[in-house]
Amino acid sequence: LRNKYIDLIATASDEATLEDVRLSALGKKGEVALKMRELGKMSPEERKTAGPALNALKDEINSALAAKKEALADAALDARLAGEWLDVTLPGRPRPQGSIHPVSQVIEEVTAIFADMGFSVAEGPQIDTDWYNFDALNIPGHHPARAEMDTFYMHRDEGDNRPPHVLRTHTSPVQIRHMEKHGAPCRIIAPGRVYRADYDQTHTPMFHQVEGLAIDRDISMANLKWVLEEFFAAFFEVDGIKTRFRASHFPFTEPSAEVDIQCSWEDGQLRIGEGDGWLEVLGSGMVHPKVLSAAGVDPAEWQGFAFGMGIDRIAMLKYGIPDLRAFFDSDLRWLRHYGFAS
Ligand code: PHE
């Protein structure tokens, strides 16, 4: 009997089988229990040896069962550990990461450079009235500048008596909105989107400008030149970069100047800040007295400069990008090629 059960216990492969073995040995109707019951029919002498022997057998089977149960539990745990094993030293699978669009990056750079010179950021709506976009900037209804700007007009139904709205053609209306609200003195830049019906390698119907405006009692063109040269030196990372002011005309500035920066063009390689070539980068001038008046600022007391610069254009120059349209194609291969995405 002993050998039979010790064998059965040893070969049991799971807890359920082990429980069956226990019942058939020690259960109420188990073989050991039946033997125990037979003790009653024995003579006292027989019982003296059979009793302790049966008890010893019961103990032996019990402890064999307990030992086997523990062994099975250990094996189960080992199996689970082996199955759930994880190599924490494996390198991770990288996921593609988003990045800031190059135009947004350039806007952030421009904003930081002007912030160092005390300029804060102002904003205006991209859909504005023709008064802010034109009239207040000394561009009356018949002025040829309106046609030159290839303006997108918002549709108006007959009987709509709201003022005509346009997609702003430049950031200059933000000059008016800012001075109207905050008066003088002021020192702001206004980066943002502008719209003109134009499309080729260097023009897209939506593009970006940054407006600059500084108004105080004795601001001059000399301040404008210093501010711009500081800006270009920081932005293009060239100390002592030269600028050239060419007399020009804008209805909202008097005098007006177009500003070029120094560059060289050799072996198809454009270099900013060296050589004796020039590249036009912005329009500027002293804010016209009529513009100050339109914005509620007294031109007898205040004066200042304004400029408007193409952000996409200076981004193209800085990163050597030949086609402006690619900025707005959202082509990941293009973004990666110029290091704007990983
Ligand atoms: N608004 C002009 C443009 O879009 C640029 C400009 C701004 C010129 C401010 C002078 C002063 O071309």
Residues whose N, C-alpha, C, O or C-beta is under 5 A from the ligand:
A	BS01	LIG	T169 H170 S172 F250 T253 G283 S284 G285 A306 F307 G308
